[in-house]
Amino acid sequence: MSLDDLKTARAKVVGVKQTAKALQKQTASGVYIAADAEERITAPIKAECEKQNVDCLVVESMQALGKACGIHAGASAAAILKH
């Protein structure tokens, strides 16, 4: 699992709320979290990834994650959705 996978994914969601929803619905196949995002925001997502045994990759920055998602703003979290 790498940032390139996220860039080329056919279905993805961007943002903490959307990522949390995807995990709740069990439609996330891989999750990306920015290292510089606030821990209180990302901790529940990390915990849910562990609980569901979903791969979770920590990315260097919110800016890098946003760029990989194709947006101009930073992103705290993103997920690739199952087909």
Residue pairs with C-beta under 8 A, 6 or more apart in sequence:
1 30
1 55
1 57
2 57
3 32
3 57
3 59
3 64
3 65
3 68
5 30
5 80
6 12
6 30
6 32
6 68
6 69
6 78
6 80
7 68
7 69
7 70
9 80
9 81
10 83
11 80
11 81
11 82
11 83
12 69
12 78
12 79
12 80
12 81
13 19
13 21
13 22
13 28
13 78
13 79
13 81
14 66
14 69
14 71
14 75
14 77
14 78
15 75
15 76
15 77
15 78
16 41
16 42
16 45
16 76
16 77
18 79
19 28
19 31
19 45
19 77
19 78
19 79
20 44
20 45
20 48
20 77
22 28
22 79
22 81
23 31
23 45
23 48
23 49
23 52
23 54
23 79
24 48
26 52
27 81
27 82
28 52
28 54
28 79
28 80
28 81
28 82
29 54
29 55
29 79
29 80
29 81
29 82
30 54
30 55
30 56
30 57
30 79
30 80
31 45
31 49
31 54
31 55
31 56
31 57
31 77
31 78
31 79
31 80
32 56
32 57
32 58
32 59
32 65
32 68
32 77
32 78
32 79
33 42
33 45
33 46
33 56
33 57
33 58
33 59
33 65
33 76
33 77
34 42
34 58
34 59
34 60
34 61
34 62
34 64
34 65
34 74
34 75
34 76
34 77
35 58
35 59
35 60
35 61
36 60
36 61
36 62
37 62
37 76
37 77
38 76
41 76
41 77
42 76
42 77
45 56
45 77
46 56
48 54
49 55
49 56
50 56
59 65
59 68
61 74
62 74
62 75
62 76
63 74
65 74
65 75
65 76
65 77
65 78
66 72
66 73
66 74
66 75
68 78
69 75
69 78
